[in-house]
Every structure is written in C-alpha cells, then in structure tokens.
C-alpha cells in the first residue's frame, strides 16, 4: 500500500538514530541601512520553521529502507512530520506525565494574533518560555500549526492559562481548538539539493543528512 503524506513520525524520522538535529523559526525580514547608520526593517512573508537533520542507520539492516524513504520524499508534493528534536513535551513535563489524559484547548485567540487562552490544563500546569504548542486546522489539505511559548505561565485552579506565542497565529482557526503539548509537530519538506547520501563507515554504520523547512500546505 502506498504511503500517504505527510509521513508520520513512526513512518520516517523515528526509524533512524538521530545524531544531530536543529529546529528554529526562520526570519522573514527585509532590512536596509540609512546614511546615518539606522537599520530599517520590514516584515514580509511567513516565518517558518526550518533546520537540518543528521541521522544514522546500519548498512546491512536499515540503509536500504532509509534511502528508499528519503528518495520518496525528494519528489514534488512529498512531505513528512517533524517534532522538537530535544524533548517530547514541555520543560516542566517532558514526558507528558503531569498532563496525563487532560485535553487542553484554545478558547480564545486574541486580536493581536499572539495571545491565546488555553483551558483544560491540570490545575497549576506550567508552560515555560520555549515550550512548543501544536494543532491542526482547516482541510484540503490539513494545516499543521506549531508555535513557541514566549511568556511562561502557570494555569490557575480551573486549568486556564493565557500566554503569548510565536510566530503569530495565522488565519483559518476556530474555537475551541484542541492542542497538542506532547510531540507537537509541523509539516516539512526536504530542501531541494540539500540531501547528503549515506557515507558507510568500516563498521557498516551509515550517516546521512538533509535540510528541511516547514510547509503550510
């Protein structure tokens, strides 16, 4: 059966041993310097997540599978899901143990497109600066939103918290909006021309890498 896009974590990235991975929100800024030394900046386009993934497989076990999956993703229209390479969940709850079976959701998107109010959290739940929040929205195709907490917050006794996130929220959302705090993902594509094929060492271990960037559709 043909694989469907975007490839899930289990269908692609989680198959390989990660050696190194980066993930950051890119800039979308034009700048110019005046004769007086002033730097003038202007935002343009969308700020998207991007990074590089370096992985490892064994030449006699997973190399063929590895190259087959990557080959599939090097064609137009192919995509995969990627998550925080450093931890699964929030800094104060990295495995989602405290969150448990709670089902948090956004109840309010502020007009500034940066502040959101979340309900359904455990009382006293902590979100720290740098934690990631994800959700899906719209259809045809489904969009994957991934945002970073800018202002840390502790949920009140009713499990409600308001925090600022980055990048700004895009259009197309409705409330209530269910969110993911453990393994939030964004949809990504391999940057054309960035793939470095496996270099097999004497012990049979093969290392490969590619750059990726987020796609909204």
Residue frames as a rotation matrix with the C-alpha (Angstrom) as fourth column:
UNK 1
0.576 0.817 0.000 0.00
0.817 -0.576 0.000 0.00
0.000 0.000 -1.000 0.00
UNK 2
-0.047 -0.598 0.800 1.33
0.521 -0.698 -0.491 3.42
0.852 0.393 0.345 -0.93
UNK 3
-0.463 -0.193 -0.865 2.42
0.865 -0.310 -0.394 5.62
-0.192 -0.931 0.310 1.95
UNK 4
0.526 0.696 0.489 0.40
0.739 -0.659 0.142 8.79
0.421 0.286 -0.861 2.50
UNK 5
-0.603 -0.753 0.262 1.81
0.577 -0.639 -0.508 12.25
0.550 -0.155 0.821 3.04
UNK 6
0.202 -0.946 0.254 2.83
-0.860 -0.295 -0.416 13.73
0.469 -0.134 -0.873 5.32
UNK 7
0.002 -0.292 -0.956 4.77
0.184 0.940 -0.287 10.70
0.983 -0.175 0.056 6.55
UNK 8
0.915 0.378 0.143 4.17
-0.090 -0.155 0.984 10.24
0.394 -0.913 -0.108 10.28
UNK 9
0.279 -0.826 0.489 6.99
-0.960 -0.230 0.159 10.29
-0.019 -0.514 -0.858 12.83
UNK 10
0.250 -0.122 0.960 6.76
-0.352 0.913 0.208 6.49
-0.902 -0.390 0.185 13.08
UNK 11
0.853 0.165 0.495 6.95
0.360 0.501 -0.787 6.14
-0.378 0.850 0.368 9.28
UNK 12
0.679 -0.621 0.391 10.07
0.222 -0.333 -0.916 8.23
0.699 0.709 -0.088 8.85
UNK 13
0.192 -0.738 0.647 12.13
-0.595 -0.611 -0.522 10.20
0.781 -0.285 -0.556 11.38
UNK 14
0.396 -0.004 0.918 11.64
-0.888 0.251 0.384 7.89
-0.233 -0.968 0.096 14.35
UNK 15
0.993 -0.057 -0.101 13.03
0.018 0.936 -0.351 4.98
0.115 0.347 0.931 12.29
UNK 16
0.373 -0.923 0.093 16.57
0.375 0.058 -0.925 6.32
0.849 0.379 0.368 12.50
UNK 17
0.270 -0.429 -0.862 19.08
0.933 -0.104 0.344 7.09
-0.237 -0.897 0.372 15.21
UNK 18
0.907 0.085 0.412 19.46
0.212 -0.938 -0.273 10.86
0.363 0.335 -0.869 15.42
UNK 19
-0.041 -0.970 -0.238 22.98
0.969 0.020 -0.245 12.20
0.243 -0.241 0.940 15.59
UNK 20
-0.817 -0.211 -0.537 22.19
0.342 -0.927 -0.156 15.88
-0.465 -0.311 0.829 15.33
UNK 21
-0.107 0.814 0.570 19.11
0.941 -0.102 0.322 17.93
0.320 0.571 -0.756 14.59
UNK 22
-0.937 -0.130 -0.324 18.27
0.233 -0.924 -0.304 21.61
-0.260 -0.360 0.896 14.55
UNK 23
-0.102 0.954 0.282 14.90
0.935 -0.005 0.354 23.37
0.339 0.300 -0.892 14.62
UNK 24
-0.627 -0.109 -0.771 14.28
0.464 -0.848 -0.257 27.11
-0.626 -0.519 0.582 14.67
UNK 25
0.565 0.822 0.074 11.89
0.623 -0.366 -0.692 29.73
-0.541 0.437 -0.719 13.32
UNK 26
-0.316 -0.724 0.613 13.45
0.949 -0.240 0.205 31.43
-0.002 0.647 0.763 10.31
UNK 27
-0.482 0.078 -0.873 13.45
0.171 -0.968 -0.181 35.17
-0.859 -0.237 0.453 9.68
UNK 28
0.012 0.478 0.878 11.20
0.999 -0.043 0.010 36.92
0.042 0.877 -0.478 7.17
UNK 29
0.568 0.065 -0.821 12.63
0.378 -0.906 0.190 40.42
-0.731 -0.418 -0.539 7.36
UNK 30
0.427 -0.454 0.782 13.89
0.735 -0.330 -0.592 42.91
0.527 0.828 0.192 4.78
UNK 31
0.519 -0.303 -0.799 16.47
0.591 -0.548 0.592 45.39
-0.617 -0.780 -0.105 6.03
UNK 32
0.416 -0.438 0.797 18.24
0.627 -0.497 -0.600 48.49
0.659 0.749 0.068 4.78
UNK 33
0.021 -0.510 -0.860 20.75
0.911 -0.344 0.227 50.89
-0.412 -0.788 0.457 6.33
UNK 34
0.927 0.324 0.189 20.45
0.371 -0.869 -0.328 54.65
0.058 0.374 -0.926 6.00
UNK 35
0.274 -0.854 0.442 23.33
0.236 -0.386 -0.892 57.03
0.933 0.348 0.096 5.54
UNK 36
0.157 -0.165 0.974 23.06
-0.806 -0.591 0.030 57.84
0.571 -0.789 -0.226 9.23
UNK 37
-0.806 -0.579 -0.122 23.56
-0.438 0.723 -0.534 54.22
0.398 -0.377 -0.836 10.22
UNK 38
-0.241 0.802 0.546 19.92
-0.813 0.140 -0.565 53.49
-0.530 -0.580 0.618 11.09
UNK 39
-0.999 -0.016 0.044 18.74
0.005 0.891 0.453 49.98
-0.046 0.453 -0.890 10.32
UNK 40
-0.267 0.954 -0.138 15.23
-0.930 -0.293 -0.221 49.92
-0.251 0.069 0.965 8.83
UNK 41
-0.976 -0.047 0.215 13.43
-0.020 0.992 0.124 46.60
-0.219 0.117 -0.969 8.88
UNK 42
-0.184 0.950 -0.252 10.15
-0.980 -0.198 -0.032 45.36
-0.081 0.241 0.967 7.44
UNK 43
-0.393 0.127 0.911 8.40
-0.192 0.957 -0.216 42.01
-0.899 -0.260 -0.352 7.81
UNK 44
-0.114 0.420 -0.900 7.43
-0.993 -0.018 0.118 40.07
0.033 0.907 0.419 4.70
UNK 45
-0.171 0.084 -0.982 6.01
-0.410 0.900 0.148 36.62
0.896 0.428 -0.119 4.04
UNK 46
0.860 0.511 -0.003 5.63
-0.274 0.467 0.841 33.91
0.431 -0.722 0.541 6.67
UNK 47
-0.164 -0.867 0.471 8.09
-0.981 0.091 -0.173 32.96
0.107 -0.490 -0.865 9.39
UNK 48
0.729 0.412 -0.547 8.57
-0.458 0.887 0.057 29.21
0.509 0.209 0.835 9.00
UNK 49
0.610 -0.507 0.609 10.33
-0.409 0.457 0.790 26.52
-0.679 -0.731 0.071 11.00
UNK 50
0.742 -0.450 -0.498 13.48
-0.393 0.310 -0.866 25.10
0.544 0.838 0.053 9.43
UNK 51
0.477 -0.643 0.600 16.53
-0.672 0.173 0.720 23.06
-0.566 -0.746 -0.349 10.34
UNK 52
-0.035 -0.549 -0.835 18.83
-0.825 0.488 -0.286 20.19
0.564 0.678 -0.470 9.46
UNK 53
0.762 0.305 0.572 18.58
-0.569 0.738 0.364 16.50
-0.311 -0.602 0.735 10.36
UNK 54
-0.215 -0.835 -0.506 21.59
-0.848 0.417 -0.328 14.19
0.485 0.358 -0.798 10.54
UNK 55
0.642 0.554 0.530 20.74
-0.734 0.645 0.214 10.55
-0.223 -0.527 0.820 11.11
UNK 56
-0.518 -0.856 0.003 22.34
-0.849 0.515 0.117 7.14
-0.101 0.058 -0.993 11.18
UNK 57
0.736 0.674 0.062 21.48
-0.660 0.735 -0.153 3.65
-0.149 0.072 0.986 10.03
UNK 58
-0.051 -0.748 0.662 23.26
-0.331 0.638 0.695 0.31
-0.942 -0.184 -0.280 9.52
UNK 59
-0.406 -0.204 -0.891 24.37
-0.894 -0.114 0.433 -0.59
-0.189 0.972 -0.136 6.03
UNK 60
-0.918 -0.024 -0.395 23.28
-0.157 0.938 0.308 -4.21
0.363 0.345 -0.865 6.46
UNK 61
-0.645 0.721 -0.255 19.96
0.681 0.389 -0.621 -3.57
-0.348 -0.574 -0.741 8.20
UNK 62
0.253 0.870 -0.423 18.29
0.632 -0.480 -0.609 -0.23
-0.733 -0.113 -0.671 7.59
UNK 63
-0.624 -0.576 -0.528 20.29
0.026 -0.691 0.723 1.51
-0.781 0.437 0.446 4.85
UNK 64
-0.880 0.313 0.358 18.04
0.426 0.183 0.886 0.37
0.212 0.932 -0.294 2.01
UNK 65
0.096 0.961 -0.260 14.92
0.991 -0.068 0.112 1.33
0.090 -0.268 -0.959 3.93
UNK 66
0.020 -0.190 -0.982 16.45
0.495 -0.851 0.175 4.68
-0.868 -0.490 0.077 4.81
UNK 67
-0.854 -0.430 -0.293 17.37
-0.031 -0.519 0.854 5.61
-0.520 0.739 0.429 1.26
UNK 68
-0.637 0.694 0.334 14.02
0.697 0.334 0.635 4.40
0.329 0.637 -0.697 -0.06
UNK 69
0.286 0.773 -0.567 12.06
0.922 -0.384 -0.059 6.65
-0.263 -0.506 -0.822 2.32
UNK 70
-0.138 -0.405 -0.904 14.27
0.169 -0.909 0.381 9.66
-0.976 -0.100 0.194 1.63
UNK 71
-0.950 -0.201 0.240 14.06
0.248 -0.013 0.969 9.03
-0.191 0.980 0.063 -2.11
UNK 72
-0.184 0.969 0.164 10.29
0.959 0.140 0.247 9.12
0.216 0.203 -0.955 -1.83
UNK 73
0.467 0.387 -0.796 10.47
0.695 -0.717 0.059 12.47
-0.547 -0.581 -0.603 -0.04
UNK 74
-0.487 -0.748 -0.451 12.72
0.236 -0.610 0.756 14.07
-0.841 0.262 0.474 -2.66
UNK 75
-0.652 0.352 0.672 9.91
0.713 -0.016 0.701 14.44
0.257 0.936 -0.241 -5.17
UNK 76
-0.834 0.363 0.416 7.47
-0.331 -0.932 0.150 17.30
0.442 -0.012 0.897 -5.52
UNK 77
0.106 0.988 0.111 4.47
-0.620 -0.022 0.784 17.20
0.777 -0.152 0.610 -3.20
UNK 78
0.219 -0.091 -0.971 6.07
0.515 0.856 0.036 14.79
0.829 -0.508 0.235 -0.70
UNK 79
0.033 -0.155 0.987 6.18
-0.648 -0.756 -0.097 15.79
0.761 -0.636 -0.126 2.97
UNK 80
-0.147 -0.116 -0.982 6.76
0.578 0.795 -0.181 14.47
0.802 -0.595 -0.050 6.49
UNK 81
0.856 0.442 0.270 6.13
0.002 -0.524 0.852 15.42
0.518 -0.728 -0.449 10.10
UNK 82
-0.245 -0.950 -0.192 8.91
0.427 0.072 -0.901 16.63
0.870 -0.303 0.388 12.38
UNK 83
0.832 0.511 -0.217 8.93
0.378 -0.235 0.895 17.39
0.406 -0.827 -0.389 16.11
UNK 84
0.686 -0.585 0.434 11.17
-0.722 -0.622 0.303 19.03
0.093 -0.521 -0.849 18.69
UNK 85
0.398 -0.568 -0.720 14.45
-0.123 0.745 -0.656 17.05
0.909 0.349 0.227 18.42
UNK 86
-0.557 -0.731 0.394 15.39
-0.422 -0.160 -0.892 17.73
0.716 -0.663 -0.219 22.06
UNK 87
-0.925 0.305 0.228 12.37
-0.086 0.417 -0.905 16.61
-0.371 -0.856 -0.360 24.07
UNK 88
-0.669 0.719 0.189 8.80
0.682 0.493 0.539 15.36
0.295 0.490 -0.821 23.65
UNK 89
0.368 0.926 -0.080 6.87
0.832 -0.289 0.473 17.73
0.415 -0.241 -0.877 25.90
UNK 90
0.761 -0.016 0.649 7.03
-0.166 -0.971 0.172 20.96
0.627 -0.238 -0.741 27.92
UNK 91
-0.239 -0.965 0.111 10.15
-0.332 -0.027 -0.943 21.59
0.913 -0.262 -0.314 30.00
UNK 92
-0.475 0.106 0.874 8.23
-0.880 -0.061 -0.471 21.11
0.004 -0.993 0.122 33.26
UNK 93
0.292 0.615 0.732 6.56
-0.455 0.763 -0.459 17.93
-0.841 -0.199 0.503 31.95
UNK 94
-0.397 -0.630 -0.667 8.88
-0.832 -0.059 0.552 16.44
-0.387 0.774 -0.501 29.30
UNK 95
-0.999 0.038 0.020 7.09
0.043 0.927 0.371 13.10
-0.004 0.372 -0.928 29.04
UNK 96
-0.438 0.894 0.088 3.55
-0.477 -0.315 0.821 14.43
0.762 0.317 0.564 29.48
UNK 97
-0.667 0.131 -0.733 3.11
0.536 0.767 -0.351 12.61
0.517 -0.628 -0.582 32.80
UNK 98
-0.820 0.359 -0.445 1.52
0.193 -0.559 -0.806 15.55
-0.539 -0.747 0.389 34.58
UNK 99
-0.641 0.589 -0.492 -0.71
-0.768 -0.498 0.403 16.33
-0.008 0.636 0.771 31.60
UNK 100
-0.699 0.321 0.639 -1.96
-0.022 0.883 -0.469 12.75
-0.715 -0.342 -0.610 31.63
UNK 101
-0.468 0.620 0.629 -5.37
0.869 0.453 0.200 12.37
-0.161 0.640 -0.751 29.99
UNK 102
-0.035 0.437 -0.899 -6.14
0.209 -0.876 -0.435 16.11
-0.977 -0.203 -0.061 30.04
UNK 103
-0.057 0.116 0.992 -7.40
0.995 0.089 0.046 17.54
-0.083 0.989 -0.120 26.74
UNK 104
-0.309 -0.119 -0.943 -6.34
0.337 -0.941 0.008 21.18
-0.889 -0.315 0.332 26.59
UNK 105
0.055 0.355 0.933 -7.84
0.996 -0.091 -0.024 23.52
0.077 0.930 -0.358 24.03
UNK 106
-0.949 -0.315 -0.015 -7.60
0.315 -0.949 0.025 27.13
-0.022 0.019 1.000 22.96
UNK 107
-0.053 0.982 -0.179 -10.74
0.925 -0.019 -0.378 29.00
-0.375 -0.186 -0.908 23.91
UNK 108
0.845 0.313 -0.434 -9.66
0.179 -0.930 -0.322 32.46
-0.504 0.195 -0.842 22.77
UNK 109
-0.084 -0.822 0.563 -7.39
0.995 -0.102 0.000 33.80
0.057 0.560 0.827 20.01
UNK 110
0.087 0.077 -0.993 -6.60
0.435 -0.900 -0.032 37.44
-0.896 -0.429 -0.112 20.83
UNK 111
0.931 0.361 0.047 -6.97
0.219 -0.453 -0.864 40.03
-0.291 0.815 -0.501 18.06
UNK 112
0.452 -0.836 -0.310 -3.19
-0.783 -0.539 0.310 40.65
-0.426 0.103 -0.899 18.18
UNK 113
0.797 -0.044 -0.602 -2.67
-0.371 0.750 -0.547 37.07
0.476 0.659 0.582 16.87
UNK 114
-0.287 -0.952 -0.105 -0.10
-0.394 0.217 -0.893 36.43
0.873 -0.215 -0.437 19.61
UNK 115
-0.731 0.071 0.679 -2.03
-0.671 0.107 -0.734 35.89
-0.125 -0.992 -0.031 22.84
UNK 116
-0.241 0.666 -0.706 -4.07
-0.245 0.663 0.708 32.74
0.939 0.343 0.004 23.36
UNK 117
-0.191 0.256 0.948 -6.11
-0.978 0.036 -0.206 31.45
-0.087 -0.966 0.243 26.27
UNK 118
-0.523 -0.094 -0.847 -5.91
-0.301 0.950 0.080 27.72
0.797 0.296 -0.526 26.98
UNK 119
0.151 0.583 0.798 -8.38
-0.988 0.114 0.104 25.74
-0.030 -0.804 0.593 29.08
UNK 120
0.890 0.315 -0.329 -8.46
-0.337 0.941 -0.011 22.09
0.306 0.120 0.944 30.11
UNK 121
-0.116 -0.981 -0.157 -4.98
-0.316 0.187 -0.930 22.06
0.942 -0.058 -0.331 31.65
UNK 122
0.153 0.076 -0.985 -4.31
0.833 0.527 0.170 20.39
0.532 -0.846 0.017 35.01
UNK 123
0.971 0.207 0.123 -4.51
0.100 -0.811 0.577 22.96
0.219 -0.548 -0.807 37.84
UNK 124
0.638 -0.767 -0.069 -1.10
-0.301 -0.332 0.894 24.58
-0.708 -0.550 -0.443 38.31
UNK 125
0.580 -0.435 0.689 0.26
0.749 0.617 -0.241 23.23
-0.320 0.656 0.684 35.00
UNK 126
0.269 -0.618 -0.739 3.40
-0.062 -0.777 0.627 25.10
-0.961 -0.122 -0.248 33.96
UNK 127
0.741 -0.176 0.649 4.29
0.669 0.106 -0.735 26.27
0.060 0.979 0.196 30.46
UNK 128
0.225 -0.767 -0.600 7.76
0.381 -0.498 0.779 27.77
-0.897 -0.404 0.180 30.19
UNK 129
0.489 -0.162 -0.857 9.34
-0.688 -0.675 -0.264 30.02
-0.536 0.719 -0.442 27.59
UNK 130
-0.511 -0.719 -0.470 10.38
-0.849 0.341 0.403 27.90
-0.130 0.605 -0.785 24.62
UNK 131
-0.501 0.430 0.752 7.77
0.091 0.890 -0.448 25.15
-0.861 -0.155 -0.484 25.08
UNK 132
-0.952 0.142 -0.269 6.01
-0.287 -0.120 0.951 24.17
0.103 0.983 0.155 21.87
UNK 133
-0.250 0.945 0.212 2.27
-0.162 0.175 -0.971 24.05
-0.954 -0.277 0.110 21.19
UNK 134
-0.974 -0.108 -0.200 0.80
-0.214 0.141 0.967 22.41
-0.076 0.984 -0.161 18.09
UNK 135
-0.119 0.952 0.282 -2.58
-0.045 0.279 -0.959 21.84
-0.992 -0.127 0.010 16.47
UNK 136
-0.822 -0.034 0.568 -4.19
0.547 0.230 0.805 21.09
-0.158 0.973 -0.171 13.12
UNK 137
-0.146 0.789 -0.598 -6.71
-0.021 -0.606 -0.795 23.27
-0.989 -0.103 0.105 11.32
UNK 138
0.086 0.346 -0.934 -8.55
-0.916 -0.341 -0.210 23.58
-0.391 0.874 0.288 8.01
UNK 139
0.203 0.010 0.979 -8.80
0.181 0.982 -0.047 20.76
-0.962 0.187 0.197 5.45
UNK 140
0.747 0.172 0.642 -7.78
0.601 0.237 -0.763 20.06
-0.283 0.956 0.074 1.89
UNK 141
-0.070 -0.332 -0.941 -5.01
0.341 0.878 -0.335 19.84
0.938 -0.344 0.051 2.98
UNK 142
0.829 0.244 -0.504 -4.83
0.535 -0.081 0.841 19.82
0.164 -0.966 -0.198 6.76
UNK 143
0.311 -0.725 0.615 -2.55
-0.256 -0.687 -0.680 22.55
0.915 0.054 -0.399 8.09
UNK 144
0.405 -0.294 -0.866 -0.17
0.832 0.510 0.216 21.90
0.378 -0.808 0.452 10.98
UNK 145
0.644 -0.154 0.750 0.40
-0.279 -0.959 0.042 24.85
0.713 -0.236 -0.660 13.32
UNK 146
0.329 -0.603 -0.726 3.49
0.884 0.467 0.013 24.86
0.332 -0.646 0.687 15.54
UNK 147
0.531 -0.050 0.846 4.14
-0.117 -0.993 0.015 27.75
0.839 -0.107 -0.533 17.92
UNK 148
-0.340 -0.755 -0.560 6.62
0.637 0.254 -0.728 28.56
0.692 -0.604 0.395 20.68
UNK 149
0.675 0.553 -0.488 5.64
0.722 -0.359 0.592 29.92
0.152 -0.752 -0.641 24.09
UNK 150
-0.023 -0.656 0.754 7.09
0.292 -0.726 -0.623 33.41
0.956 0.206 0.208 24.62
UNK 151
-0.284 -0.002 0.959 5.75
-0.791 -0.565 -0.235 34.22
0.542 -0.825 0.159 28.09
UNK 152
-0.817 -0.066 -0.573 5.80
0.189 0.908 -0.374 31.48
0.545 -0.414 -0.729 30.71
UNK 153
-0.206 0.841 0.501 2.56
-0.827 -0.423 0.369 30.91
0.522 -0.339 0.782 32.58
UNK 154
-1.000 0.017 0.004 1.04
0.011 0.809 -0.588 28.70
-0.013 -0.587 -0.809 35.29
UNK 155
-0.392 0.919 -0.043 -2.55
0.154 0.111 0.982 27.51
0.907 0.379 -0.185 34.87
UNK 156
-0.454 0.312 0.834 -4.97
-0.830 -0.488 -0.270 28.64
0.323 -0.815 0.481 37.56
UNK 157
-0.692 0.172 0.701 -7.03
-0.418 0.696 -0.584 26.32
-0.588 -0.698 -0.409 39.72
UNK 158
0.434 0.898 0.076 -9.53
-0.353 0.247 -0.902 25.90
-0.829 0.365 0.424 36.88
UNK 159
0.016 -0.525 0.851 -6.82
0.623 0.671 0.402 24.83
-0.782 0.524 0.338 34.42
UNK 160
0.843 0.310 0.440 -6.89
0.537 -0.541 -0.647 28.10
0.038 0.782 -0.622 32.45
UNK 161
-0.007 -0.892 -0.452 -3.80
0.543 -0.383 0.747 30.00
-0.840 -0.240 0.487 31.26
UNK 162
0.974 0.222 0.053 -3.15
0.173 -0.562 -0.809 32.90
-0.150 0.797 -0.586 28.88
UNK 163
0.125 -0.992 -0.020 0.20
0.377 0.029 0.926 33.12
-0.918 -0.124 0.377 27.12
UNK 164
0.518 -0.080 -0.852 1.93
-0.707 -0.601 -0.373 34.75
-0.482 0.795 -0.368 24.16
UNK 165
0.398 -0.367 0.841 3.15
0.431 0.884 0.182 32.53
-0.810 0.290 0.510 21.32
UNK 166
0.149 -0.455 -0.878 5.42
-0.790 -0.589 0.171 32.97
-0.595 0.668 -0.447 18.29
UNK 167
-0.965 -0.077 0.251 5.07
0.217 -0.773 0.596 33.02
0.148 0.629 0.763 15.32
UNK 168
-0.609 0.793 -0.023 1.75
-0.685 -0.540 -0.488 34.89
-0.400 -0.281 0.873 15.21
UNK 169
-0.310 0.614 0.726 -1.36
0.271 0.789 -0.552 32.78
-0.911 0.026 -0.411 14.68
UNK 170
-0.996 -0.030 -0.085 -2.40
-0.076 -0.228 0.971 32.50
-0.048 0.973 0.225 11.04
UNK 171
-0.323 0.940 -0.106 -5.95
-0.933 -0.335 -0.129 32.81
-0.157 0.057 0.986 9.72
UNK 172
-0.229 0.350 -0.908 -8.32
-0.518 0.746 0.418 29.87
0.824 0.566 0.010 9.48
UNK 173
-0.921 -0.182 -0.344 -8.73
0.177 0.593 -0.785 28.96
0.347 -0.784 -0.514 13.15
UNK 174
0.111 0.962 0.250 -11.91
-0.313 -0.206 0.927 28.43
0.943 -0.181 0.278 15.12
UNK 175
-0.822 -0.330 0.464 -12.58
-0.526 0.127 -0.841 27.96
0.219 -0.935 -0.278 18.81
UNK 176
0.602 -0.666 0.440 -12.49
-0.514 0.098 0.852 25.77
-0.611 -0.739 -0.283 20.74
UNK 177
0.550 -0.537 -0.640 -9.26
-0.614 0.259 -0.746 24.47
0.566 0.803 -0.187 19.17
UNK 178
0.967 -0.234 0.097 -7.74
0.114 0.744 0.658 21.27
-0.226 -0.626 0.747 20.56
UNK 179
0.509 -0.858 -0.074 -3.97
-0.796 -0.436 -0.421 21.48
0.329 0.272 -0.904 21.01
UNK 180
0.794 -0.389 -0.467 -1.03
0.403 0.912 -0.075 19.11
0.455 -0.128 0.881 21.46
UNK 181
0.730 -0.568 0.380 1.67
-0.683 -0.628 0.373 19.70
0.027 -0.532 -0.846 24.07
UNK 182
0.100 -0.672 0.733 3.42
-0.294 0.684 0.667 16.32
-0.951 -0.282 -0.129 23.80
UNK 183
-0.522 -0.452 0.723 5.09
0.561 0.457 0.690 15.65
-0.642 0.766 0.015 20.45
UNK 184
0.581 0.643 -0.499 3.61
-0.002 -0.611 -0.791 18.68
-0.814 0.461 -0.354 18.65
UNK 185
-0.216 -0.641 0.737 4.66
0.735 0.389 0.554 18.57
-0.642 0.661 0.387 15.01
UNK 186
0.169 0.289 -0.942 4.87
-0.556 -0.761 -0.333 20.66
-0.814 0.581 0.032 11.88
UNK 187
0.785 0.157 0.599 4.70
0.386 0.633 -0.671 19.53
-0.485 0.758 0.436 8.28
UNK 188
0.194 -0.845 -0.499 8.01
-0.454 -0.528 0.718 19.73
-0.870 0.087 -0.486 6.43
UNK 189
0.999 -0.036 0.030 9.71
0.043 0.435 -0.900 19.06
0.019 0.900 0.436 3.11
UNK 190
0.239 -0.969 0.062 13.32
0.740 0.223 0.635 18.26
-0.629 -0.106 0.770 2.26
UNK 191
0.464 -0.160 -0.871 15.08
-0.382 -0.923 -0.034 21.32
-0.799 0.349 -0.489 0.84
UNK 192
0.983 -0.070 0.169 15.97
0.181 0.478 -0.860 20.51
-0.021 0.876 0.482 -2.79
UNK 193
0.501 -0.862 0.077 19.68
-0.076 -0.132 -0.988 19.89
0.862 0.490 -0.132 -3.26
UNK 194
0.246 -0.394 0.886 20.40
-0.918 -0.388 0.082 19.59
0.312 -0.833 -0.457 0.48
UNK 195
0.940 0.231 0.250 20.44
-0.312 0.881 0.357 15.80
-0.138 -0.413 0.900 0.80
UNK 196
-0.125 -0.987 -0.100 23.80
-0.984 0.136 -0.115 14.20
0.127 0.084 -0.988 1.61
UNK 197
0.586 0.444 -0.678 23.56
-0.461 0.871 0.173 10.45
0.667 0.211 0.714 0.87
UNK 198
0.964 -0.132 0.230 24.78
-0.141 0.478 0.867 7.81
-0.224 -0.868 0.443 3.33
UNK 199
0.166 -0.968 -0.186 28.52
-0.774 -0.011 -0.633 7.57
0.610 0.249 -0.752 3.87
UNK 200
0.925 0.248 -0.286 29.15
-0.078 0.865 0.496 3.99
0.371 -0.437 0.819 5.00
UNK 201
0.258 -0.846 0.466 31.95
-0.966 -0.241 0.097 3.54
0.030 -0.476 -0.879 7.54
UNK 202
-0.550 -0.614 -0.566 34.05
-0.618 0.755 -0.219 0.41
0.562 0.230 -0.794 8.08
UNK 203
-0.927 0.222 0.301 31.74
-0.122 0.582 -0.804 -0.81
-0.354 -0.782 -0.513 10.83
UNK 204
-0.668 0.681 0.299 28.76
0.706 0.454 0.543 -0.66
0.234 0.575 -0.784 8.47
UNK 205
-0.004 0.656 -0.755 27.23
0.691 -0.544 -0.476 2.44
-0.723 -0.524 -0.451 10.05
UNK 206
-0.409 -0.050 0.911 25.91
0.837 -0.419 0.352 4.93
0.364 0.907 0.213 7.50
UNK 207
-0.336 0.239 -0.911 25.35
0.520 -0.760 -0.391 8.64
-0.785 -0.605 0.131 8.15
UNK 208
-0.344 0.317 0.884 23.10
0.849 -0.297 0.437 10.88
0.401 0.901 -0.166 6.07
UNK 209
-0.522 0.217 -0.825 21.72
0.466 -0.737 -0.489 14.41
-0.714 -0.640 0.284 6.38
UNK 210
-0.336 0.422 0.842 19.30
0.801 -0.342 0.491 16.85
0.495 0.840 -0.223 4.80
UNK 211
-0.983 0.137 -0.123 17.95
-0.063 -0.879 -0.473 20.33
-0.173 -0.457 0.873 5.38
UNK 212
-0.391 0.914 0.111 14.23
0.895 0.349 0.278 20.83
0.215 0.208 -0.954 5.81
UNK 213
-0.979 0.184 0.087 11.74
-0.201 -0.940 -0.277 23.63
0.031 -0.288 0.957 6.01
UNK 214
-0.522 0.849 0.084 8.13
0.244 0.243 -0.939 23.91
-0.817 -0.470 -0.334 7.06
UNK 215
-0.907 0.388 0.163 5.35
0.075 -0.232 0.970 23.88
0.414 0.892 0.181 4.50
UNK 216
-0.721 0.680 0.131 1.90
-0.501 -0.382 -0.777 25.23
-0.478 -0.626 0.616 5.31
UNK 217
0.336 0.879 -0.339 0.09
-0.889 0.177 -0.423 23.22
-0.312 0.443 0.841 2.60
